[in-house]
Structures are given as structure tokens and as C-alpha cells.
Amino acid sequence: MSSPTGPASGLPVRMPRPRQPGRHRRPEPLAAPEGAPALVLAVPGTPSRATRGIAEEIVSIARSELPGVDARIGYLDGDDAEFPALQSVLAHAAEERTARYEQARAAGHDVKEPDGPVGVVVPLLAGPDSALLRQVRQAVMESRVAADLTDVLGPHPLLAEALHVRLSEAGLARADRARLFTVATAADGIILASVGGDEAVQAAGITGMLLAARLAVPVMAAALDQEGSIASVADQLRSSGSQQLALAPYLIGPEIDATLIEEAAKEADCAAAEALGAYPAIGKLALAKYTTALGIAPPQPQGAPVR
């Protein structure tokens, strides 16, 4: 039996924890607005099971960050069966939105006729590639659906973090500058390999500066799709004093044939890290592009601090 002042037995009462005031208060969880456009990840390159695995993991990260988001995958070179083409994914999203509206009207609900974009298309590209972005725009036009197209994912500090992690996984960089151990195979010069020509090299160079700050070694960007670019940058790094080089692909993975990375590493006579793949930051950056396009941007995704 309890009294107005507390339990008669003397047992403690669990009281609700008060909200923490000030700037350390936890933010309210964000959810996708009802009826929000679909997040459509535009995946370049030849579709494959590996490509689909990367894309599915990235949209899974986006869904976990923003509950309720309608995240879909469209392939630039899709076949509309196992790998749905981007234009068919957009068209299907439009059909579903219209069907939901008509069902609600038939049920007697007073609903507003849907307007605005059906989807927000996020290219799965770390840096600019005019040829692939032209293909994305063409697919959006062919869908005959109103859709917004975001910019590519980089440059961004989280991509520098992802590159650092991939290099450390390959034994080509220390995972933490503050630790007192060394990695015998750690590189003293990094070739940041991109695709998309000069524009992509310039954009990769911005992330490269952030990576150089993390590793305290020189980083230079080069183009995988320009003959002689990788070898030229390797020569520049060696002439400036770097002896042990490493190739860091500034790529998600699906946009190129993986053998290009192997060939580039041989050309530069150095080891190579893996492509960025479905590193968690990729999903967060894709979601940030989506939410920014809708004007509901959550706090910027945070990565691991540089030590």
C-alpha cells in the first residue's frame, strides 16, 4: 500500500528522467515526413550481385538513420528485371503515389492531390563524372516523372575518413596517429585515384587535402580514366621524397571495373586499398543529400575524430 508521499514498504520509486537541458540535450529522433518523395539511389556501372550488395547496404544505412524513408535502388544500366532501371523505378514510384491517392479518395478521405517531386535521385558517386551524370539526367527525363537530382557525395570530410579506414585495413596506414606503434608497410605518399577526368581530379584533391591532414603524408589525386595520369603522379610523389606509395580509390566501387584499380596499382608499382564500398558514411552522405533537397536536413553526419 502506498501513500501520497511514497510507498509504504520503503521501496524506491522509479521516477521519469527529466529532459537534459542545454546544448547536450539529445535531439528528437527524426522521421521521414508523411508522403515524402522516395530516395532513389542511382547506381552506375554494370549491375552485379556485388554492386547490388553495396547499394542495398547503403540504403539500409539510410533507412536506419531516417525511419520511414522510402529508399529505392535504380541502375543506370539496369534490365528492369533483377536490376531495375532508374527510369522504371521512378515511374513505379509515381504510379504507387497516384494509386495511394486514389485509394484514399475512394475510401472517403479528404486528401490533397499529390504534387511536387516523386523522388529525389542521389547519384552513387564520390566525385563528379560528367558522362555518368549525363546518363542519370537522361534516365530521369525518360521516366517522365518529376524528380529532383542531387549533387554527388563528395568532397566531404567523411570521405577522407573512409579513405583512411580503407588504407588502414590494407595495412597501408596507421588507424590512429596518436598510438605509439608503427605499421611497417605504411605508405609515405598516397595516390588518390578518381574517374571523371580533370573535374573529378580537382574535386578529389579537396578530399585529398583532408586525408593528408589525417595521415601527415602527401596525397595527390590522379585520373584512372586518363592515360598516364597515375604514373605521372607516382613519379611526382617519388621525386618529392616519397618512397613507399599506396593507391587509394576515391570510388564507391560500382562505377568502374575493379580490374582498373589493379592495373593502376601495377602502373604505379605500389599496393592498393579497397574501394569505399558500403562504408557507413556513404549511406549517411546519401541521406544528407536527400534531406537537404527536401529542406529537412538533420544535423550533419559526424565521423570519427582525427586523433
N, C-alpha and C positions, 0 to 999 in steps of 0.2 A: 504494500500500500504506500503510495507516495503522498506527499503533502504539497501545498503550493510553493514551499520553499525548497523542495528537493525530495529525493527518495528516502523513505523511512528506513530502508535497510542500510543506508550509508554507502551504497554502490555509486560509483561515479556516473554522471550523465554525459553522454557524448553530445557536445554542442556543435552546431554547424560552424565551420571555419569561416571567419569573416574574409571578405574580399580584400586582397592586399592592395593598399593604396599606392599611388605614385607611379613612377616610370617602371618599377619592377613588377607591376601587375601583369599577370598573364593575359594575352589578348583573347578576346572572344573567338571561338572557332569559326572559321569562315566556311560557308557552304555556297554552292552554285545557286544563283537566283533561279526561281521557277521560270521555265520557258526560255532559259538562256540558250544561245546558239551552241552547236556542237563544237568541241575542239577536234579538229581534223588534222592529224599528223600526216604531212606529205612526205612519203619515203621515196628517195631517189634510188637509182641503180636497178640492177637485175634482181627481181624478187627471189628469195630462197628461204629455207627454213631458218637459217641463221639470221637473215635480215628480219624475218617476222618475229623471231625471238627477241631481238633487240627492241623492235618497235613496241611489242606487247609489254615488255618490261618498263619501257619509258612511259607509256600511257597508264600502266598500273601505278607508277610513282605519282603521276599527275592526279589520278583518282584518289590516292591516299592523302594527298595534300589538299584537295578540294572535293570533299564528299558531294556526290550528286552531279558532278560534271559528266556530261555526255561526251566521252572521248572515243574517237574512232580512228581507224588507220586506212589511208588511201595510198596506193602505189602509183608512181608516175609511169611505170612500165607494167602495170597490173593487167591481168587477163580476165577480170570480172568473175572469176570462179574462186579458186583457192586464194588468190591475191587480188582483191577488188581494186579496180582503177579509181584514182582520185575523183574523177568526174562522176562515176557511178555512185560513189559513197556520198558525195554532195547531193546528187539527185535523189537518192534514197532518203537522206535526212530531210529534204524538203517534202517528199511525199508523206513521211511519217508525221511531220508537223501539221500538214494540212489535214491528215486523217484524224489526228487528235482534236483539232479544232472542230471538225465536222461531227465527231462523236459527241463532243461536249455540247454542241448546239442541239443535236438530236435528243440529248438527254435533258434538254430544257435549261441548261446552264447559261447564264448571261456572261459570255466570254468575249474578249476583244479579238478581232481578226488578227492573226499573226502578221507582224511586219518586221522590218529590219533583217539583218543577215541571218541566213540559215546556219552558217558555220563560220568559224574562224580557222583559217588554214595556217598551220605553223610548219614551215619547211624544216625538215630534219637535216640541217646543215650547220656546221660550226662557223663557217665563214661564207662570204658571197661567192657565188658561182653563176655568172650571167646566163650560161646555157641552161643550167638546171632550173634557175628561177624563171626563165622564159618558158620552160616546159610546164612549170607549176601554173603560171598565169594562163597558159593556153588551156590546160585542163580545167581550170576554174571557168573560163569563158565557154568551153564546150559543154559544161554541165548545165548552162543556162540558169544558174542559181545565184542569188545574191549572197556573196561570201566575202569576208574580209581576209586579206592576206597580210601576215606579219613579216617582219624582217627575220633574218637568220639569227641564230642563237648567240653568236659572238660579235665582237670581242667581249669578254667578261672575266672578272677575277675567278669565278668558279671554274672556268675552263682552264685557267692556269693551275688551279688546284688539281683538277682531273688529270692534266698532263703530268704534274708532279707525281701523283699517285701511280699512274701507269709506268713512269720511269722507275720509280722505286720498286714496283712489283717485278720489273725485269732486272732488278739489281743494278740499275744504271744511275741511281741517285739515292741519297740518304732520305729516309722517310721524314726525318726530323733534324733540322740543322742544330738544335740545341743539345742533342745527345752526343756523347763523347766517343762513340765508336765510328769507324770509317767503313766504307764499302769499297773493297779492293777494285771492283770494276766500275766505280762511279765515274761518269763522264765529266770532262772539264770543258766541254763545248757541246751545244745542242743544236741540231738542225731541225727546225720546225717545218714539217712537210705539209703543204696545203695543196688544194686543187682549185682552179678557177682563175688562173693567170695572175697578172700583176695586181689587180684589185684585191684578190684573195691573199696574196703575199703581204701587201700593206696592212690589211686587217689582222692577219696572223701576227704581224710584227708587234702590234699593240699588246696582244696577249703574251707574246714572247718577252716583252719587257717585264711583265708581271711575273712570268716564270723565272726570268733571270734574277729578279729580286728574291725569289724564294730559294733558288739554288746557289746564288752567288757565283754563277758561271756565265760566260757569254752565250746568248741564244740568238740565232739568225734564222729568218724564215726563207723558204725556198719553195718552188712550184714543182710538184710531181708531174704536172702535165706540160712542162716546158723543157725541151731537151737541153741538157747541160746545166740546168739550174741547180740541181742537187750537188753535182760535182764542183761547180763553181763556188758555192757557199762552203763546202767542205774544205776547199783549198784556202778560202779566206780565213776560216777559223784556224786552220793549221798554221798558216803564215803569221797569224797573230799570237801564236804560242800554245794553242790547244793541241794536245797530243792524243787524247782518248775521246773520240766523238761518239755521239749517240743520235739516232734518228727518232724524233717524237712526232707521230702522225697527228696533225691538227684536223682530225676527221672523226666522224661518228663511226663510220665503217661501211654502211650500205652504198655510199655514193661512189665507191671505186672497187676495182678488182683487187683483192688482197695481195695478189702477186706483185702489184706495183710497189708496195711497201718493201717487199723482199728485194726486188730489183734495185730500188733506190738505195737500200742499205748496202748492197753489194757495190753499187756505183760509188758510194761514199766510203766504202771499206770500213764499216762500223756496224755495231749492233743496233737493233731497233726495238722500241717498245710497242705494245699493242695499241690499236686504235681506241678512242674514248669509249665506244660502245654504249652500254646502258648504265654508265656511271650515274649515281643518284642525282648529281647536279644537272644532268641533261634533262631529266624529267621535270625538275623544278624550274629550269630556264624555259622549257617549252610551255609550262603552265603560266609562268610570269608573262610571256608574250601574249598568251590568251587573255589573262585577266586585265592586262594593261589595255588591250584592244577594246575590252568591254567597259573600261573605266572602273573596275572593281579590284584594282591591284592590291594584293596583300602586301605585308612587309617584304622587302627584297629578300630572296633566298640567301641564307648565310652558309658559308662553308667553314672548313676547319681553319683556325687561325694560323698564320705563319709564325713559327717559333724561331 
